[in-house]
Amino acid sequence: MTQQNRIAGIDRLDINGQQYTWNETFSSYWSDSGEPRALQEGEIAAWRMDFQSGRNYGPSGHRIEAKIISSQSCPLEGRDIHRVMFLDHTRGICGYVLLASVTQEALMREYDAGRYEGSWTGAF
């Protein structure tokens, strides 16, 4: 079995309702169900995060949803770079960012700086 790369800052994943936790011993994400199994590489694209940015752009805050679309190894830096699609539900903005660390802070930093490629919201 090939070893997975840990997504920086992400110890737990929720993929299609299944919880996975990083397992140091096996160097991969393992399910929390009664029958643990390693997360398969193709499943990682189904991982999503949904969070409130803490800003008051709307009556219910500022909701962002993000999904890893693809990952690619960067040989110069020796780590994976993730292409993440995001949807700003509050302001109706959808786009793609490249992140080495898939965290709320990293996504918001790229979004705020305008370092994203806009997309049609129906694509999400």
A tleap script that builds the chain and sets N, CA, C and O, in Angstrom:
source leaprc.protein.ff14SB
mol = sequence {
  NMET THR GLN GLN ASN ARG ILE ALA GLY ILE
  ASP ARG LEU ASP ILE ASN GLY GLN GLN TYR
  THR TRP ASN GLU THR PHE SER SER TYR TRP
  SER ASP SER GLY GLU PRO ARG ALA LEU GLN
  GLU GLY GLU ILE ALA ALA TRP ARG MET ASP
  PHE GLN SER GLY ARG ASN TYR GLY PRO SER
  GLY HIE ARG ILE GLU ALA LYS ILE ILE SER
  SER GLN SER CYS PRO LEU GLU GLY ARG ASP
  ILE HIE ARG VAL MET PHE LEU ASP HIE THR
  ARG GLY ILE CYS GLY TYR VAL LEU LEU ALA
  SER VAL THR GLN GLU ALA LEU MET ARG GLU
  TYR ASP ALA GLY ARG TYR GLU GLY SER TRP
  THR GLY ALA CPHE
}
set mol.1.N position { 0.833 -1.182 0.000 }
set mol.1.CA position { 0.000 0.000 0.000 }
set mol.1.C position { 0.876 1.242 0.000 }
set mol.1.O position { 1.791 1.357 0.815 }
set mol.2.N position { 0.604 2.166 -0.902 }
set mol.2.CA position { 1.383 3.389 -0.962 }
set mol.2.C position { 1.001 4.313 0.180 }
set mol.2.O position { -0.148 4.339 0.622 }
set mol.3.N position { 1.969 5.060 0.643 }
set mol.3.CA position { 1.701 5.976 1.746 }
set mol.3.C position { 1.034 7.242 1.239 }
set mol.3.O position { 1.348 7.737 0.156 }
set mol.4.N position { 0.111 7.757 2.033 }
set mol.4.CA position { -0.563 8.999 1.693 }
set mol.4.C position { 0.241 10.169 2.234 }
set mol.4.O position { 1.061 10.016 3.139 }
set mol.5.N position { -0.003 11.312 1.676 }
set mol.5.CA position { 0.557 12.535 2.229 }
set mol.5.C position { -0.470 13.155 3.150 }
set mol.5.O position { -1.655 13.217 2.824 }
set mol.6.N position { -0.019 13.605 4.280 }
set mol.6.CA position { -0.908 14.269 5.229 }
set mol.6.C position { -1.203 15.663 4.704 }
set mol.6.O position { -0.297 16.375 4.270 }
set mol.7.N position { -2.474 16.051 4.745 }
set mol.7.CA position { -2.839 17.408 4.349 }
set mol.7.C position { -2.503 18.307 5.525 }
set mol.7.O position { -3.061 18.152 6.611 }
set mol.8.N position { -1.598 19.240 5.310 }
set mol.8.CA position { -1.123 20.100 6.394 }
set mol.8.C position { -2.281 20.759 7.134 }
set mol.8.O position { -3.152 21.381 6.527 }
set mol.9.N position { -2.273 20.612 8.454 }
set mol.9.CA position { -3.287 21.227 9.293 }
set mol.9.C position { -4.592 20.461 9.389 }
set mol.9.O position { -5.497 20.885 10.108 }
set mol.10.N position { -4.716 19.337 8.679 }
set mol.10.CA position { -5.966 18.578 8.681 }
set mol.10.C position { -5.717 17.193 9.290 }
set mol.10.O position { -5.122 16.326 8.650 }
set mol.11.N position { -6.172 16.996 10.520 }
set mol.11.CA position { -6.058 15.700 11.169 }
set mol.11.C position { -7.313 14.864 10.987 }
set mol.11.O position { -7.262 13.637 11.083 }
set mol.12.N position { -8.455 15.525 10.721 }
set mol.12.CA position { -9.723 14.818 10.540 }
set mol.12.C position { -10.373 15.271 9.237 }
set mol.12.O position { -10.345 16.449 8.881 }
set mol.13.N position { -10.955 14.309 8.543 }
set mol.13.CA position { -11.668 14.579 7.303 }
set mol.13.C position { -13.068 13.994 7.395 }
set mol.13.O position { -13.276 12.951 8.014 }
set mol.14.N position { -14.014 14.664 6.784 }
set mol.14.CA position { -15.369 14.127 6.653 }
set mol.14.C position { -15.621 13.998 5.164 }
set mol.14.O position { -15.749 14.999 4.459 }
set mol.15.N position { -15.692 12.760 4.685 }
set mol.15.CA position { -15.877 12.509 3.263 }
set mol.15.C position { -17.155 11.716 3.072 }
set mol.15.O position { -17.262 10.561 3.484 }
set mol.16.N position { -18.123 12.367 2.437 }
set mol.16.CA position { -19.425 11.745 2.200 }
set mol.16.C position { -20.008 11.131 3.476 }
set mol.16.O position { -20.556 10.029 3.445 }
set mol.17.N position { -19.889 11.846 4.589 }
set mol.17.CA position { -20.448 11.394 5.853 }
set mol.17.C position { -19.581 10.413 6.621 }
set mol.17.O position { -19.929 10.053 7.745 }
set mol.18.N position { -18.475 9.972 6.064 }
set mol.18.CA position { -17.554 9.046 6.731 }
set mol.18.C position { -16.404 9.848 7.344 }
set mol.18.O position { -15.771 10.650 6.659 }
set mol.19.N position { -16.137 9.632 8.631 }
set mol.19.CA position { -15.069 10.335 9.331 }
set mol.19.C position { -13.739 9.587 9.189 }
set mol.19.O position { -13.692 8.365 9.326 }
set mol.20.N position { -12.676 10.318 8.918 }
set mol.20.CA position { -11.329 9.763 8.835 }
set mol.20.C position { -10.400 10.581 9.725 }
set mol.20.O position { -10.534 11.802 9.813 }
set mol.21.N position { -9.466 9.913 10.381 }
set mol.21.CA position { -8.486 10.570 11.246 }
set mol.21.C position { -7.094 10.148 10.797 }
set mol.21.O position { -6.881 8.997 10.415 }
set mol.22.N position { -6.135 11.093 10.844 }
set mol.22.CA position { -4.764 10.783 10.461 }
set mol.22.C position { -4.181 9.770 11.447 }
set mol.22.O position { -4.284 9.955 12.659 }
set mol.23.N position { -3.577 8.712 10.937 }
set mol.23.CA position { -2.968 7.665 11.739 }
set mol.23.C position { -1.463 7.713 11.515 }
set mol.23.O position { -0.978 7.357 10.441 }
set mol.24.N position { -0.729 8.151 12.527 }
set mol.24.CA position { 0.734 8.287 12.416 }
set mol.24.C position { 1.410 6.944 12.133 }
set mol.24.O position { 2.365 6.881 11.359 }
set mol.25.N position { 0.923 5.884 12.750 }
set mol.25.CA position { 1.537 4.567 12.595 }
set mol.25.C position { 1.529 4.104 11.148 }
set mol.25.O position { 2.529 3.591 10.646 }
set mol.26.N position { 0.393 4.287 10.480 }
set mol.26.CA position { 0.252 3.826 9.099 }
set mol.26.C position { 0.470 4.928 8.075 }
set mol.26.O position { 0.414 4.672 6.873 }
set mol.27.N position { 0.718 6.148 8.532 }
set mol.27.CA position { 0.937 7.305 7.649 }
set mol.27.C position { -0.171 7.446 6.610 }
set mol.27.O position { 0.090 7.598 5.417 }
set mol.28.N position { -1.404 7.392 7.087 }
set mol.28.CA position { -2.551 7.561 6.200 }
set mol.28.C position { -3.781 7.899 7.040 }
set mol.28.O position { -3.774 7.759 8.263 }
set mol.29.N position { -4.828 8.342 6.363 }
set mol.29.CA position { -6.094 8.615 7.029 }
set mol.29.C position { -6.864 7.301 7.147 }
set mol.29.O position { -7.002 6.566 6.170 }
set mol.30.N position { -7.362 7.012 8.350 }
set mol.30.CA position { -8.123 5.788 8.603 }
set mol.30.C position { -9.512 6.143 9.077 }
set mol.30.O position { -9.703 7.132 9.785 }
set mol.31.N position { -10.493 5.325 8.683 }
set mol.31.CA position { -11.879 5.596 9.055 }
set mol.31.C position { -12.072 5.392 10.553 }
set mol.31.O position { -11.348 4.628 11.191 }
set mol.32.N position { -13.062 6.092 11.098 }
set mol.32.CA position { -13.399 5.974 12.508 }
set mol.32.C position { -14.493 4.950 12.746 }
set mol.32.O position { -14.931 4.762 13.881 }
set mol.33.N position { -14.946 4.277 11.670 }
set mol.33.CA position { -16.030 3.298 11.800 }
set mol.33.C position { -15.520 2.035 12.484 }
set mol.33.O position { -14.327 1.904 12.757 }
set mol.34.N position { -16.425 1.119 12.754 }
set mol.34.CA position { -16.063 -0.139 13.407 }
set mol.34.C position { -15.086 -0.972 12.607 }
set mol.34.O position { -14.334 -1.761 13.179 }
set mol.35.N position { -15.083 -0.810 11.290 }
set mol.35.CA position { -14.149 -1.540 10.432 }
set mol.35.C position { -13.232 -0.522 9.760 }
set mol.35.O position { -13.512 -0.062 8.653 }
set mol.36.N position { -12.131 -0.169 10.436 }
set mol.36.CA position { -11.264 0.879 9.885 }
set mol.36.C position { -10.629 0.471 8.566 }
set mol.36.O position { -10.272 -0.688 8.357 }
set mol.37.N position { -10.502 1.432 7.704 }
set mol.37.CA position { -9.819 1.210 6.438 }
set mol.37.C position { -9.146 2.502 6.028 }
set mol.37.O position { -9.565 3.590 6.424 }
set mol.38.N position { -8.105 2.373 5.236 }
set mol.38.CA position { -7.377 3.546 4.780 }
set mol.38.C position { -8.178 4.293 3.725 }
set mol.38.O position { -8.858 3.685 2.898 }
set mol.39.N position { -8.092 5.586 3.762 }
set mol.39.CA position { -8.720 6.433 2.762 }
set mol.39.C position { -8.054 6.171 1.412 }
set mol.39.O position { -6.827 6.174 1.311 }
set mol.40.N position { -8.846 5.950 0.398 }
set mol.40.CA position { -8.311 5.715 -0.942 }
set mol.40.C position { -8.049 7.052 -1.627 }
set mol.40.O position { -8.780 8.020 -1.414 }
set mol.41.N position { -7.025 7.100 -2.434 }
set mol.41.CA position { -6.608 8.348 -3.077 }
set mol.41.C position { -7.739 9.015 -3.844 }
set mol.41.O position { -7.866 10.239 -3.802 }
set mol.42.N position { -8.557 8.250 -4.538 }
set mol.42.CA position { -9.649 8.826 -5.320 }
set mol.42.C position { -10.730 9.461 -4.473 }
set mol.42.O position { -11.472 10.310 -4.966 }
set mol.43.N position { -10.840 9.071 -3.205 }
set mol.43.CA position { -11.874 9.606 -2.328 }
set mol.43.C position { -11.561 11.009 -1.822 }
set mol.43.O position { -12.465 11.743 -1.421 }
set mol.44.N position { -10.295 11.380 -1.838 }
set mol.44.CA position { -9.908 12.665 -1.258 }
set mol.44.C position { -10.586 13.828 -1.971 }
set mol.44.O position { -10.809 14.880 -1.371 }
set mol.45.N position { -10.913 13.646 -3.247 }
set mol.45.CA position { -11.577 14.717 -3.991 }
set mol.45.C position { -12.982 14.984 -3.465 }
set mol.45.O position { -13.556 16.034 -3.754 }
set mol.46.N position { -13.539 14.062 -2.707 }
set mol.46.CA position { -14.879 14.265 -2.155 }
set mol.46.C position { -14.841 15.037 -0.837 }
set mol.46.O position { -15.890 15.362 -0.281 }
set mol.47.N position { -13.634 15.335 -0.330 }
set mol.47.CA position { -13.524 16.034 0.953 }
set mol.47.C position { -13.984 17.478 0.809 }
set mol.47.O position { -13.618 18.166 -0.144 }
set mol.48.N position { -14.787 17.929 1.762 }
set mol.48.CA position { -15.280 19.306 1.786 }
set mol.48.C position { -15.083 19.913 3.159 }
set mol.48.O position { -15.033 19.202 4.163 }
set mol.49.N position { -14.973 21.216 3.198 }
set mol.49.CA position { -15.015 21.924 4.465 }
set mol.49.C position { -16.012 23.054 4.313 }
set mol.49.O position { -16.105 23.678 3.256 }
set mol.50.N position { -16.742 23.307 5.355 }
set mol.50.CA position { -17.787 24.326 5.383 }
set mol.50.C position { -17.565 25.115 6.658 }
set mol.50.O position { -17.535 24.532 7.742 }
set mol.51.N position { -17.408 26.430 6.558 }
set mol.51.CA position { -17.112 27.205 7.758 }
set mol.51.C position { -17.642 28.629 7.651 }
set mol.51.O position { -17.978 29.107 6.568 }
set mol.52.N position { -17.709 29.287 8.791 }
set mol.52.CA position { -18.042 30.704 8.891 }
set mol.52.C position { -16.726 31.460 9.030 }
set mol.52.O position { -15.900 31.105 9.871 }
set mol.53.N position { -16.519 32.491 8.225 }
set mol.53.CA position { -15.261 33.238 8.264 }
set mol.53.C position { -15.168 34.161 9.473 }
set mol.53.O position { -14.087 34.647 9.805 }
set mol.54.N position { -16.293 34.403 10.127 }
set mol.54.CA position { -16.289 35.321 11.265 }
set mol.54.C position { -16.633 36.747 10.869 }
set mol.54.O position { -16.716 37.629 11.723 }
set mol.55.N position { -16.834 36.974 9.580 }
set mol.55.CA position { -17.199 38.303 9.090 }
set mol.55.C position { -18.712 38.431 9.007 }
set mol.55.O position { -19.412 37.432 8.844 }
set mol.56.N position { -19.211 39.630 9.115 }
set mol.56.CA position { -20.660 39.858 9.109 }
set mol.56.C position { -21.120 40.415 7.770 }
set mol.56.O position { -21.665 41.517 7.708 }
set mol.57.N position { -20.904 39.659 6.697 }
set mol.57.CA position { -21.329 40.107 5.368 }
set mol.57.C position { -22.816 39.896 5.119 }
set mol.57.O position { -23.384 40.503 4.210 }
set mol.58.N position { -23.442 39.058 5.901 }
set mol.58.CA position { -24.863 38.781 5.733 }
set mol.58.C position { -25.516 38.540 7.076 }
set mol.58.O position { -24.831 38.504 8.098 }
set mol.59.N position { -26.824 38.376 7.093 }
set mol.59.CA position { -27.532 38.164 8.354 }
set mol.59.C position { -27.074 36.907 9.095 }
set mol.59.O position { -27.145 36.848 10.322 }
set mol.60.N position { -26.604 35.905 8.352 }
set mol.60.CA position { -26.131 34.679 9.004 }
set mol.60.C position { -24.601 34.568 8.967 }
set mol.60.O position { -24.056 33.466 9.035 }
set mol.61.N position { -23.918 35.699 8.860 }
set mol.61.CA position { -22.448 35.700 8.859 }
set mol.61.C position { -21.865 35.639 7.467 }
set mol.61.O position { -22.343 36.314 6.555 }
set mol.62.N position { -20.836 34.836 7.300 }
set mol.62.CA position { -20.121 34.708 6.024 }
set mol.62.C position { -19.732 33.252 5.841 }
set mol.62.O position { -18.704 32.808 6.352 }
set mol.63.N position { -20.556 32.510 5.111 }
set mol.63.CA position { -20.361 31.070 4.956 }
set mol.63.C position { -19.558 30.755 3.699 }
set mol.63.O position { -19.868 31.217 2.601 }
set mol.64.N position { -18.513 29.950 3.899 }
set mol.64.CA position { -17.638 29.501 2.811 }
set mol.64.C position { -17.660 27.971 2.789 }
set mol.64.O position { -17.587 27.324 3.834 }
set mol.65.N position { -17.759 27.415 1.609 }
set mol.65.CA position { -17.649 25.969 1.425 }
set mol.65.C position { -16.487 25.733 0.466 }
set mol.65.O position { -16.332 26.463 -0.513 }
set mol.66.N position { -15.678 24.727 0.742 }
set mol.66.CA position { -14.525 24.437 -0.106 }
set mol.66.C position { -14.404 22.940 -0.328 }
set mol.66.O position { -14.821 22.131 0.500 }
set mol.67.N position { -13.821 22.593 -1.472 }
set mol.67.CA position { -13.666 21.195 -1.845 }
set mol.67.C position { -12.336 21.027 -2.570 }
set mol.67.O position { -12.009 21.810 -3.462 }
set mol.68.N position { -11.564 20.002 -2.186 }
set mol.68.CA position { -10.324 19.697 -2.900 }
set mol.68.C position { -10.702 19.092 -4.243 }
set mol.68.O position { -11.428 18.100 -4.303 }
set mol.69.N position { -10.209 19.688 -5.313 }
set mol.69.CA position { -10.492 19.208 -6.664 }
set mol.69.C position { -9.388 18.261 -7.135 }
set mol.69.O position { -9.659 17.224 -7.740 }
set mol.70.N position { -8.136 18.635 -6.846 }
set mol.70.CA position { -7.011 17.785 -7.235 }
set mol.70.C position { -5.801 18.131 -6.387 }
set mol.70.O position { -5.751 19.178 -5.742 }
set mol.71.N position { -4.836 17.241 -6.400 }
set mol.71.CA position { -3.580 17.453 -5.683 }
set mol.71.C position { -2.442 17.078 -6.611 }
set mol.71.O position { -2.550 16.153 -7.417 }
set mol.72.N position { -1.349 17.816 -6.479 }
set mol.72.CA position { -0.196 17.549 -7.323 }
set mol.72.C position { 1.063 17.765 -6.495 }
set mol.72.O position { 1.143 18.709 -5.709 }
set mol.73.N position { 2.033 16.899 -6.672 }
set mol.73.CA position { 3.287 17.014 -5.943 }
set mol.73.C position { 4.141 18.118 -6.558 }
set mol.73.O position { 4.304 18.186 -7.777 }
set mol.74.N position { 4.680 18.977 -5.706 }
set mol.74.CA position { 5.579 20.034 -6.155 }
set mol.74.C position { 7.003 19.586 -5.819 }
set mol.74.O position { 7.397 19.638 -4.654 }
set mol.75.N position { 7.785 19.146 -6.814 }
set mol.75.CA position { 9.118 18.610 -6.537 }
set mol.75.C position { 10.088 19.659 -5.992 }
set mol.75.O position { 11.033 19.308 -5.285 }
set mol.76.N position { 9.878 20.916 -6.303 }
set mol.76.CA position { 10.769 21.957 -5.813 }
set mol.76.C position { 10.633 22.168 -4.305 }
set mol.76.O position { 11.608 22.467 -3.615 }
set mol.77.N position { 9.419 22.008 -3.815 }
set mol.77.CA position { 9.190 22.217 -2.391 }
set mol.77.C position { 8.993 20.912 -1.629 }
set mol.77.O position { 8.961 20.919 -0.398 }
set mol.78.N position { 8.863 19.802 -2.333 }
set mol.78.CA position { 8.710 18.510 -1.691 }
set mol.78.C position { 7.405 18.341 -0.931 }
set mol.78.O position { 7.365 17.669 0.100 }
set mol.79.N position { 6.344 18.944 -1.435 }
set mol.79.CA position { 5.034 18.810 -0.791 }
set mol.79.C position { 3.944 18.896 -1.845 }
set mol.79.O position { 4.185 19.280 -2.990 }
set mol.80.N position { 2.739 18.528 -1.430 }
set mol.80.CA position { 1.605 18.569 -2.347 }
set mol.80.C position { 0.994 19.962 -2.383 }
set mol.80.O position { 0.940 20.666 -1.374 }
set mol.81.N position { 0.542 20.333 -3.552 }
set mol.81.CA position { -0.221 21.565 -3.747 }
set mol.81.C position { -1.623 21.125 -4.134 }
set mol.81.O position { -1.797 20.304 -5.034 }
set mol.82.N position { -2.624 21.673 -3.451 }
set mol.82.CA position { -4.010 21.270 -3.667 }
set mol.82.C position { -4.763 22.368 -4.413 }
set mol.82.O position { -4.680 23.547 -4.066 }
set mol.83.N position { -5.489 21.961 -5.429 }
set mol.83.CA position { -6.392 22.879 -6.127 }
set mol.83.C position { -7.733 22.758 -5.409 }
set mol.83.O position { -8.339 21.687 -5.373 }
set mol.84.N position { -8.179 23.859 -4.848 }
set mol.84.CA position { -9.377 23.871 -4.025 }
set mol.84.C position { -10.404 24.794 -4.656 }
set mol.84.O position { -10.110 25.945 -4.980 }
set mol.85.N position { -11.611 24.273 -4.826 }
set mol.85.CA position { -12.704 25.095 -5.320 }
set mol.85.C position { -13.478 25.601 -4.111 }
set mol.85.O position { -13.751 24.837 -3.185 }
set mol.86.N position { -13.832 26.880 -4.113 }
set mol.86.CA position { -14.580 27.427 -2.991 }
set mol.86.C position { -15.845 28.102 -3.492 }
set mol.86.O position { -15.930 28.535 -4.641 }
set mol.87.N position { -16.812 28.179 -2.614 }
set mol.87.CA position { -18.056 28.882 -2.886 }
set mol.87.C position { -18.360 29.756 -1.689 }
set mol.87.O position { -18.550 29.267 -0.576 }
set mol.88.N position { -18.403 31.047 -1.931 }
set mol.88.CA position { -18.792 32.014 -0.911 }
set mol.88.C position { -20.309 32.112 -1.004 }
set mol.88.O position { -20.835 32.843 -1.843 }
set mol.89.N position { -21.012 31.382 -0.149 }
set mol.89.CA position { -22.473 31.341 -0.190 }
set mol.89.C position { -23.083 32.715 0.074 }
set mol.89.O position { -24.135 33.040 -0.477 }
set mol.90.N position { -22.446 33.510 0.897 }
set mol.90.CA position { -23.003 34.802 1.294 }
set mol.90.C position { -22.931 35.814 0.164 }
set mol.90.O position { -23.890 36.548 -0.076 }
set mol.91.N position { -21.798 35.861 -0.534 }
set mol.91.CA position { -21.615 36.864 -1.578 }
set mol.91.C position { -21.752 36.308 -2.990 }
set mol.91.O position { -21.681 37.066 -3.958 }
set mol.92.N position { -21.946 34.996 -3.124 }
set mol.92.CA position { -22.156 34.396 -4.433 }
set mol.92.C position { -20.920 34.347 -5.309 }
set mol.92.O position { -21.023 34.409 -6.534 }
set mol.93.N position { -19.753 34.237 -4.695 }
set mol.93.CA position { -18.499 34.172 -5.449 }
set mol.93.C position { -17.976 32.747 -5.407 }
set mol.93.O position { -17.939 32.117 -4.350 }
set mol.94.N position { -17.574 32.248 -6.560 }
set mol.94.CA position { -17.060 30.894 -6.674 }
set mol.94.C position { -15.726 30.957 -7.406 }
set mol.94.O position { -15.568 31.736 -8.346 }
set mol.95.N position { -14.770 30.146 -6.983 }
set mol.95.CA position { -13.477 30.157 -7.659 }
set mol.95.C position { -12.558 29.048 -7.197 }
set mol.95.O position { -12.931 28.201 -6.385 }
set mol.96.N position { -11.339 29.070 -7.734 }
set mol.96.CA position { -10.313 28.091 -7.436 }
set mol.96.C position { -9.113 28.776 -6.818 }
set mol.96.O position { -8.736 29.870 -7.237 }
set mol.97.N position { -8.506 28.139 -5.820 }
set mol.97.CA position { -7.249 28.609 -5.242 }
set mol.97.C position { -6.286 27.424 -5.180 }
set mol.97.O position { -6.707 26.268 -5.170 }
set mol.98.N position { -5.005 27.725 -5.140 }
set mol.98.CA position { -3.981 26.707 -4.940 }
set mol.98.C position { -3.461 26.853 -3.520 }
set mol.98.O position { -3.051 27.939 -3.111 }
set mol.99.N position { -3.479 25.745 -2.762 }
set mol.99.CA position { -3.073 25.788 -1.364 }
set mol.99.C position { -2.118 24.648 -1.041 }
set mol.99.O position { -2.333 23.509 -1.457 }
set mol.100.N position { -1.073 24.960 -0.305 }
set mol.100.CA position { -0.186 23.915 0.201 }
set mol.100.C position { -0.754 23.361 1.505 }
set mol.100.O position { -0.605 22.176 1.803 }
set mol.101.N position { -1.399 24.219 2.269 }
set mol.101.CA position { -2.019 23.837 3.524 }
set mol.101.C position { -3.507 24.135 3.419 }
set mol.101.O position { -3.900 25.297 3.316 }
set mol.102.N position { -4.336 23.099 3.443 }
set mol.102.CA position { -5.777 23.285 3.264 }
set mol.102.C position { -6.400 23.598 4.623 }
set mol.102.O position { -6.873 22.709 5.331 }
set mol.103.N position { -6.387 24.877 4.964 }
set mol.103.CA position { -6.983 25.348 6.205 }
set mol.103.C position { -7.879 26.535 5.886 }
set mol.103.O position { -7.775 27.135 4.816 }
set mol.104.N position { -8.758 26.869 6.822 }
set mol.104.CA position { -9.627 28.024 6.641 }
set mol.104.C position { -8.796 29.293 6.474 }
set mol.104.O position { -9.092 30.130 5.620 }
set mol.105.N position { -7.769 29.427 7.285 }
set mol.105.CA position { -6.933 30.629 7.249 }
set mol.105.C position { -6.221 30.770 5.904 }
set mol.105.O position { -6.178 31.861 5.336 }
set mol.106.N position { -5.662 29.665 5.393 }
set mol.106.CA position { -4.945 29.711 4.116 }
set mol.106.C position { -5.895 30.063 2.977 }
set mol.106.O position { -5.548 30.855 2.100 }
set mol.107.N position { -7.091 29.478 2.986 }
set mol.107.CA position { -8.062 29.772 1.940 }
set mol.107.C position { -8.477 31.240 1.983 }
set mol.107.O position { -8.527 31.901 0.946 }
set mol.108.N position { -8.772 31.746 3.166 }
set mol.108.CA position { -9.203 33.140 3.291 }
set mol.108.C position { -8.083 34.112 2.915 }
set mol.108.O position { -8.350 35.178 2.360 }
set mol.109.N position { -6.839 33.754 3.211 }
set mol.109.CA position { -5.700 34.601 2.855 }
set mol.109.C position { -5.605 34.755 1.332 }
set mol.109.O position { -5.407 35.862 0.833 }
set mol.110.N position { -5.746 33.654 0.600 }
set mol.110.CA position { -5.687 33.699 -0.861 }
set mol.110.C position { -6.904 34.422 -1.437 }
set mol.110.O position { -6.778 35.211 -2.373 }
set mol.111.N position { -8.055 34.156 -0.884 }
set mol.111.CA position { -9.305 34.773 -1.333 }
set mol.111.C position { -9.250 36.289 -1.132 }
set mol.111.O position { -9.561 37.054 -2.045 }
set mol.112.N position { -8.857 36.713 0.062 }
set mol.112.CA position { -8.784 38.148 0.367 }
set mol.112.C position { -7.780 38.880 -0.518 }
set mol.112.O position { -7.985 40.040 -0.873 }
set mol.113.N position { -6.692 38.193 -0.873 }
set mol.113.CA position { -5.660 38.807 -1.715 }
set mol.113.C position { -6.050 38.791 -3.190 }
set mol.113.O position { -5.348 39.360 -4.025 }
set mol.114.N position { -7.166 38.141 -3.511 }
set mol.114.CA position { -7.604 38.076 -4.907 }
set mol.114.C position { -6.835 37.073 -5.735 }
set mol.114.O position { -6.882 37.118 -6.964 }
set mol.115.N position { -6.120 36.155 -5.073 }
set mol.115.CA position { -5.336 35.142 -5.792 }
set mol.115.C position { -6.197 33.905 -6.020 }
set mol.115.O position { -5.911 32.825 -5.504 }
set mol.116.N position { -7.244 34.083 -6.793 }
set mol.116.CA position { -8.105 32.967 -7.139 }
set mol.116.C position { -8.595 33.158 -8.564 }
set mol.116.O position { -8.644 34.268 -9.093 }
set mol.117.N position { -8.951 32.046 -9.154 }
set mol.117.CA position { -9.497 32.035 -10.509 }
set mol.117.C position { -11.006 31.919 -10.361 }
set mol.117.O position { -11.499 30.944 -9.793 }
set mol.118.N position { -11.743 32.901 -10.864 }
set mol.118.CA position { -13.192 32.890 -10.757 }
set mol.118.C position { -13.810 31.769 -11.569 }
set mol.118.O position { -13.239 31.313 -12.560 }
set mol.119.N position { -14.987 31.329 -11.137 }
set mol.119.CA position { -15.680 30.249 -11.809 }
set mol.119.C position { -17.165 30.519 -11.798 }
set mol.119.O position { -17.647 31.375 -11.056 }
set mol.120.N position { -17.878 29.800 -12.609 }
set mol.120.CA position { -19.328 29.885 -12.624 }
set mol.120.C position { -19.849 29.149 -11.414 }
set mol.120.O position { -19.432 28.018 -11.166 }
set mol.121.N position { -20.747 29.746 -10.648 }
set mol.121.CA position { -21.192 29.159 -9.395 }
set mol.121.C position { -21.907 27.818 -9.580 }
set mol.121.O position { -21.890 26.993 -8.667 }
set mol.122.N position { -22.516 27.584 -10.705 }
set mol.122.CA position { -23.186 26.308 -10.943 }
set mol.122.C position { -22.227 25.143 -11.031 }
set mol.122.O position { -22.645 23.989 -10.937 }
set mol.123.N position { -20.926 25.428 -11.213 }
set mol.123.CA position { -19.927 24.363 -11.330 }
set mol.123.C position { -19.679 23.690 -9.994 }
set mol.123.O position { -19.195 22.558 -9.967 }
set mol.124.N position { -19.989 24.332 -8.902 }
set mol.124.CA position { -19.737 23.768 -7.577 }
set mol.124.C position { -20.747 22.688 -7.311 }
set mol.124.O position { -20.724 22.071 -6.246 }
savepdb mol mol.pdb
quit
